[in-house]
Amino acid sequence: MSSSTTNSVRPIYLNGEWNDQGPALEVTNPSTGEVFASVSTIDRAGTQQAIADAEAAWEGWRNLTGKERGAYLHAIADGIEKRTDEIGRTISMENGKPLAQGKGEVGMTVDHFRWFAEEAKRSYGRVIPHQMDGKRHLAIRQAVGVVGAIAPWNFPLVLAVRKVAPALAAGCPVLLKPASATPLSSVLLAEAVHEAGLPKGVFQLLVGNAREIGAEMMENPDCRKITFTGSTEVGRDLIRQSADQVKKLSMELGGHAPLIIFDDANLENAVEGALITKFRNGGQSCIASNRIYVQRGIYDSFLEMFVEKASAMKIGDGLEDGVDIGPLIDGAAVDTALTHIEAATQSGARLLCGGKRPEGLGPSFLEATVLADVPEDTLCMKEETFAPVAPVSVFDEEDDVIRRANDTEYGLAAYVFTENLNRAWRVAEALEAGTVGVNDAVPSTSQCPFGGMKQSGLGRELGTEGLDGFLETKHISFGNMD
């Protein structure tokens, strides 16, 4: 059954069935400000029942072989892949990003499912050399249990799947709570899960009040693990809440990525890299380059080329052809960005382009903005700016720029552009970030670990490490059986 066959309100997916009994949540297109869809919701009591159903499904799911679970994940990937255009369009409508980026998100989602479909076969244990005659030791890894997955709105499908896919691969039932602003792509994910025939209770979709659903996940002992992407502020709160049950957490939190461009860099490549790292998804990315440091020898040349290309970026509805930057998630996000811009100019920064809402578009749009000579103590250099705002500063010495880059509570991503191999290694090792892109503006990939240092999170997603957070390690010691 399709989730959209019987009711204009899209149902949620609970224990293998579509449910549309809860109050409807309206979904707004940030490009137009119009409500274009609605999704059913669930309350705390419903969440409690969903956790109980997931717990009941756990034994059967974890007892499947990794190969069997992987086959289900491949089937989900097949279902998503054949609907790439539809899902990409849905992401663009609920999030605002350009359609090409929405389709790119679908492609990465498929890749994540296929990666973890294969990793499901590889949750290896080990035999441990004994130190006493008559004993033998081994370590095995087993599924942690029911997982509560809380996903954000900025990459509503792929960041949900970074949690769902490894949890399912490890043998854990999953309860997915998407962001209230962007639940539709998760409804389409649930349709692919249903079509793939997963046993009931193994995957469930919970849309509704985040506090109610999150509180039940946190306080219910049958929900053994929470995996979350969101702000560092909310992450700190989840850590405090987890203490009562010592509940396991994986968290990808805020970022404030530095981009360092040395004067020996290929200038054209560096400019293109800065455009991607800063303006992809309208700057609404935790790994967006929020602080751009350019060495003095190429500072003016970089600014000239960067401003020319940024000014030429097309802004508009993400479904229009050729759009580079869509709207922000809402008008309040633009207001926050304008506050950062004003604070920077009042501190002495030069506004080279942008800095305002474009004429003829709605309140959620902001022009691509470039600020030069931005002081270190201004707001946008201290706080994450979730918007197409690029602060640029000059530097002279390598040691100084590394110190400035690391002077933050965040440590999710960083970028370096240089043609000097020794410098590339040296700086990459010195930067306090979970991912460093060297001459690479898009370093994230399914087979490599992703996560943050310092207050940017706990644990890792993707790569072989991505399975680890959903597995317990058990030591088994065999004594003499004579």
Beta strands, then each sheet from edge to edge (+ up, - down):
strand 1: 12-14
strand 2: 17-19
strand 3: 24-29
strand 4: 34-40
strand 5: 126-128
strand 6: 136-143
strand 7: 146-150
strand 8: 174-177
strand 9: 203-205
strand 10: 223-229
strand 11: 248-252
strand 12: 257-261
strand 13: 289-295
strand 14: 350-353
strand 15: 369-372
strand 16: 389-395
strand 17: 413-417
strand 18: 435-438
strand 19: 457-458
strand 20: 471-478
sheet 1: 1+ 2-
sheet 2: 3+ 4-
sheet 3: 5+ 6- 20+
sheet 4: 9+ 8+ 7+ 10+ 11+ 19-
sheet 5: 14+ 15- 16- 13- 12- 17- 18-
end
